[in-house]
Each structure stands twice: as structure tokens, then as C-alpha cells.
């Protein structure tokens, strides 16, 4: 009886990852962030190449990644866009996971496939807004991110380190979806927008097509502060620097410094080794097609495959990497 029970439980866990179709073909559930950003672009690129390997992934965009990771950890989601900084919070049942009783257990079920440099937090204000420096944020309306997820807290932390200003006390923190946040700045309903995105993002560039805008840059003295070092030293974080003239109509002179963020494409331990192997292999064997998708994806190489990844690889992914001769960090090699 016990053997039969465990077999039934395993089949139930695997079937929950699959979308039922009348033709009987398996379509695996996938979740990522909203269209237009680097997270979405990378996940769609992964799904497109996986299809060439016979793995069909239904991409459900516009999701909150904190929830997607929970969904996959509990066995309801096959593939997801993952955030390294959330792994520790999930394992410890902290922050947004503090009321999720089984969060540590779900975290233990998560597996990684590959990592990538997703971009940086752009702190944007339109010309004429009166916000030319971090201190000018005082008394203003600032879009910090969606109501759920970790981005809004990160945005508030950047502003606090740079200006000493606290959200809800020294300025009004506005929380909306990513798309609504972009519209709020465009329509003048907020004075400042903090928006994660790849360097050269079309979403950011739109503000320079019909006018001018400014990116607030992290100053060299703040880069040396213990608070900023602590923020940039967290999993999936780092410094990104680029010339200010990357964007047309951008007013900040010289290089722009920002908080960089790294993400990963993930799955969970219940997924078939053969399925994950096929998806991983197809992605890397069609890397030229991935690079043609977006400029920032050209940074994806075998040498950057595991950047900021802080979860064990899925056995199927690891099987491919061993065969292909990738240099896999010992810390993410899955238990045999």
C-alpha cells in the first residue's frame, strides 16, 4: 500500500506541472515577469529554444516572482524566472515568506538551470520635474515597484542610502504594477520612477524620444559606504556602470552607476531529468539565436552560465553541462 501511495503522489506532483491538452501533448507551465523587461526576454528566449528540443513551455507573463518561486517549490509550476536574493528569504521563512509555513520546505525543492545578468535599477526623473539630485526626492511621489515582491523594498533601500530619506516619511512611495509605474512617470503622476531593466532598455529610452530625462547615479563616495557595499554584496546584486550617452535625451553626464541585479531560470526537483536536459541542451546549442533576440543577451556565454546562481542545478541541466564541458562551481553541483 505504501509503494502504491508514493507512486500516486509522485505522479500527481509531476502532472501538476503540465497543462492538459486535447491532443495529449505535454505543455509545461512557466511563469515570468511582465513583457518588455530583461527577465521576460530571457525566459521567452529560453522557452523558444527549449521548444526546438521538444520541450513546449507555456509562458505566463506578468507574474510576481516571489509567488512563482513558491508555486514551483510546492510542485505547481515547471519553469520560472528566479531571483537569487529570494532564495535565502524563502529558506529562512523571512520577509514576504514569513507567513508561509512551508516556505523552507518549498525552497528545498527548487533547482536552477542557468543564471544571467538581468540589468540594473534605473532611477529616472523627467526634465523639468525639479529632481536633479537624490536630495530633491524629499516630499515627492516616487514609484518604487509593485505591491508584492522584493523590488519595492530594494528601491527604498537605494534611496535611503543615497539621500537618508525614508519611504512613507520623507516621500510618498507609490506601488503599482511595472506597466502602471511607467505610465505614472510618463503622465506626471509621479516625480521619480525606480525601474529595473537591462542597460539600453527600450522602456527607459521612451522618455528620451519626445523630451529629456535624468538618471540618478550612485556617487563614488556612496559606493564606498558600508551600507552600499552591503546592498551590492547580497546574492544576485552588484555594481553596473555604463556611459550616460547610451540613452538619447539622458541628461546625467559621464558614467552612470547603478545597482545591478542577476537572475536565473529555474525549475524544481520533481521535473523529469530528460525534459530539463533537453531544454538546457537546446538553449545552448542555439545560442546564436538567443544572442539575436536582444543586445543584453549577448552577455550570456558558457563563462557566465552560473553567475549569481545560489541553488543546486537540476540533475538534467547538470547532465548537459558535464557532457558539454562547462566549468560548474562545486557549490551548485546537485547531490547524486
N, C-alpha and C positions, 0 to 999 in steps of 0.2 A: 504493500500500500504506500509506503514512504517513497519508493522509487517512482511509482506512478504519479504521486503528488508533485515531486520535484520536477519530473519531466513536463507536467502540465504547467507548472509555474514558469519554467524556462520558456516554453512555447508562448505563453501569454505575454511575457516580457518582450520577446522578440516581435511578436505580432503587433504590439502597440506602437512600434517604431515605423510601421508600414502603413501606407494609405491603400485602402481596398479599392480595386478597380474591377470593372465588369469583365475586362479582358483577362484578368488573372495575373497581369504583370505586376511586379513589385515596384512600388514607388516609395522611396524613403522620405520621411518628414525632415525638413530642415528649417531652421529659423535664423534670421539675421536682422540687422538694424535697417532703418529706412533707406529708400533709394536715394542716390545722389552722393553718398559718402564713401569713404575708403573701405569701411567694414562691409558694406553691401557689395561693393565692386569686387572685393576679394572673394567673398562667399559665392557670388554668382559665377566668377571665373572658375572656382573650384567645382561647382556643380556642373558647369558646362563641359569641363574636361572629364569629370567623372562619368558623364553620360557616354563619352567615347569609349570608356572601359566597361560599359554595360551596367553602370550604376545610375539609376534615374532618381534624382533628388528633387522633391517639390519644395521650392524656396518660398517661405512665408516671411515677407519683409515687414519692416515697421515694428519689430518686436523689442521688448526691453530685455537686454542680455542677461541681467541678473535673474530673470524668470526663465529664460531659455536654458541657462545652465542648470537650474533646478529641475526643469522639465526633463532634460537629458539624464540627470543624475537619478531621477526616480523611474526612468525607463520609458518615458513617453515621447522621446524625441531622438532621432537617429543622429543628426548632424546639427551643429550650431556654431555661431561665432562666439568665441570665448575671450574673457578679459583676465589676464594674469593676476591683477590686483584683487580680483574677487575670489580667487581660489582659497587664499588664507582665511578670508572672512567667512567663507562657506564652511571650511573645515572647523573653524572655531565657533560657528554659530553666532557671529558678531554682526553688528550694524543692521543692514536690511534683512539679514538671516536670523536675527536674534529670536524671532517668534516662530521660526520653522524648526520644529522639534527634531526632525531627522536630517537637517542640513549637513551635519558632519558625515552621516552615512551616505547621503547623496553625493557629496564631494568625493568620497572614496570610490564611487563608481565612474567618475569622469576620466576620460582619456584624451590625449592630444593627437593631432595628425601633423600639423606644421604651424610655425609662427611666422609673423611678418611685421614690418614697420608700417603702422597704420597712418601716422601723421603727427599733428600737434594741436594743442589747444590755441585757436586763434581768438584773440581778444580784440574785437572790432568796434569801431565807432565811426559814424559818418562825419564828413567835414561839415563844420558849422554847428555841431552839437554842443560845443563848449567843453568837450572832454578831449584834452590834448595830452594828459598825463594821468598816471594812476590815482593821484590825489583828487583829481577832478571827478572821480566816481562818487564822491560824497554827496548824498542827497538825491542821487539819480536812480532811474529804473534800469535794472540790469537783468538781462536774460541769462540764466545760469545753466539751464538744461531742463530735461524732463522731470516730472514729479517723482517718478520712480527711477532707480538706478543710482550709480555712483558718480556720474559726471557732474551733477549739480553741486555735490559736496566738494569735488575736486576744483571746480570753478571758484567756489567761495574761498577755498584754501589759497589758491593763487592770488586772488585779490587781497586777502588778509596779509599774506607775506609781503606783497609789494607795496601796500598802502597802509596797513594797520586797520583798515575798515572792515567792520563785521556785517555780514548779511542780516537783514531784518532790524538792524540797529542804526547803522550809518548809511545804508542804502536799501532800496526795495529790491529784493531778489524775486524775479519773475520766473515761474516754472511752467513750461509749455512743451509740447512735442517739438522735435527738431525742426520740422517744416514750419510750424507756427512761430518758432523763435526767429527764423529767417524773415518771415513776413512781418513780424513785430518791429524789427530793426528797419526794414525797407519802408514801412508805413509810418515810422516815427513814434511808435507806441512804446519803445524802449530806447534808452540812450546808448547802451552798450550791449553787445552780444558776445558771449563766450561760446565758440562753436568748434568742436573737434573736427579735423578734416585733414586730408593729405595736403602737402605743400603744393600750391598751384591749383587748389580746389576751385572748380567752376562755381560752386555755391558762394565762395568768398569773392571771387573775381566779379560777380554780378554787380557788386557795389561800386566798382570802378568803371563800369561800362557807360553809365549815364551821369557820373559825378566822381567825387573823390572820397576816400575813406582812409582811416588810420588804423594800423595795428599797434597795440601797446606791447612793447618789447620788455622782456625781463632784463634789467640792468646788470652790468658786470659786478657791482658791489653786492647785489642781492643773490647773484649766483654763488657767491662765496659764503652766504649765511648758512647757519646750521639748519634752519627751517627749510630752506630751498633744497639743500643737499639731501635732507631727509625725504622731501617730497619726490625728488628726482631719483632717489635711491630705492623707492618702492618697486615691487615687481611690476614689470610692464611699463616703467617710466624711464625718462632720460631727457637729455637736452637735444633740441633741434635748432640749428642755426641756418638761415638762408638769406640771400640778398633781398633787400626790400623791394627792388625793382622787378622781382618775379611777378608781382601783380601790377597791372596797369592801373593808374589812378591812386596808388597807395602812397601816403604822404611821409611815413617814417623813413628817414634817411639811413643809409648804411645797412648793416646786417640786423636782422630781426631774430631775437632769441625767444623760444617758447618751450613749454613743457611738452615733450614728445611722448607718444603712447604706442605701445606694441600690443598686438592681439594674436590670437591663434584660431585655427579651425579645429574643432573638436568633435568627439563622439563619446560613446560610453562602452563599458566593458561587455555589455550584452550583445553588441553588434558582431556580426559574423566576421571572422578573420579574413575570409576570402573576399567579402564585399569591401572592407576597408582597404585591403591590399590592392584590389582592382582600381578603386577610386584614387588612391595615392599614386599608383603607378601611372595611371592615365594623366594625372595632373603634371607630373614631372616629365613625362615623355612628350607632352605637348606644351612645353614651357614657352616656346616662341609665340604660341597663340595667346598665352597668358600675358606676356610682355606687351603684346599688341593691343591689349584691352585698355590699359591706362598707363600713363607715364610712371606713376609711383610703383606699379607692379614690376617694373624693370629692376627694382632693387631685390626682387626675390631670386635667389640663387641657391645652389646646394650649400654654400657657405653661410647663408643667412636663414636656413630652413628651421633652425631651432632657437632663434633669437627670442629671449624672454619667456620661453616655454617652461612652465614650472609644474607640469603634470606628466605622469608617465605616458609614453607613447602607447597607442593601441597596438596590440600584437601584430595586426595586419599591416599597419604602417611601418612598424619596426622591421618586419619581414622584408618589405620592399627596400628600405634604406640599407639593410645589411647586404642584400643582393646587389644593389647599385653602388655600394662602396662609400656611402655617406659617413662622415665622421660624427657619430651620435654621442652626445655627452652622456657620461655614465649615470648622471643623476636622473635621467628620464628613460633609461632602458627599462622596459616592463619586466616584472617578475615572471620567470618561466614556470 
